[in-house]
Amino acid sequence: MKANQKGITQILLIVGIVAVTAFIGYLLYAQNLQKQKTAVSAVPSPYQAQYQQASEAVEPVNDTSSLNSASASLDSTDMTQLDTDLNALNSASSGF
């Protein structure tokens, strides 16, 4: 009977070590996942929504006439407003 108990003790010790290692691995994985979620959500939502709306409004360029239309649209873009927005983003992000 004592010979069988020696084997059980070793098996329980191995199972315990595996369980502790798995638990530590899970904690590290959960912590890494939380860091990734924080990094993605660091972009302020008003700016993110504004750029998503702008990207949805752009039509694809399929031929030369749509390329000329896109060029004309870019030429008429108000650069002062874009510079103002970029400066505001720069000052907002300088605190990080």
N, C-alpha and C positions, 0 to 999 in steps of 0.2 A: 504494500500500500504506500509506503514512503517513497518508493522508486517512482510511482506514478505521480505523486505530488511534486517531485522535483521538476518534471516535465511541464506540469501545469503552471508552476511559478515562472518558468522561463517564457512560456507562451504569453502569460499575462503581462510580464515585463515588456516583451516585444510589442504587444498590442498597445500597451500604455505609451510607449515611446512613439509609436506610429500615430496615435491619437493626439498627443501633445504637438508633434510636428505638423500634423494636418491643421490643428487649431491655430497655431502660429502662422502658418501659410495663409489660412483664410483671413486672419486679421490683417496681414500685410496686403493681401489682394483687395480687401474692402477699403483700406486706407488709400491705396493707389487709385482705386476707382473714384473715391471722393475727391482726390486732388484733380483728376481729369475733369470731373463735372464742374469744379470750381473754376478751372482754367477756361472752359468753354463758356461759362456764364459770366465771365469778366467783362464782356462787351456790353455797354449800356444798351438797354432795350430800345429806346427811341431811335438811336442811330442805326441799330440793327434792323429795325422795322423799315426805316427810311431807305436803306440800301437794298433790302429785299424787294420793296415796292419798285425801286428804280430798275432793278435787274429784270423784273417781270414785264416792265413796260417796253423793253428793248425788243425790236423785231429782228429776226435773223436776216443776214445779208445773203441773198441767193443769186443775185445777178448784178449787172453794172448799174442799173437804175436804182436799186435799193442801196447800193454802195454810195452812189451820188447823193441819195437822200440822207443817208447816215452821215456823210461828210458835211452836208449843209447843216444838219442838226447840230453837229459838233462845233461847227464854225460859229453858230449863233448862241452857243452856251455862254452864260454870264460867268466869266472867270473870277470876278470880284466876289461873288457869292460863294463860289467854291473855295477861294482862298480864306474867306471869313470862316467857313465851316471847318476847314482844315486847321486853322489857328485855334478855333474853339476846341476841337478834338485834341490838339497838341497840349493845350493848357489843362484840359480835363485829365489827360493821361499822365501829365508830368508828376502828379502826386503819387503815382505808384512807384 
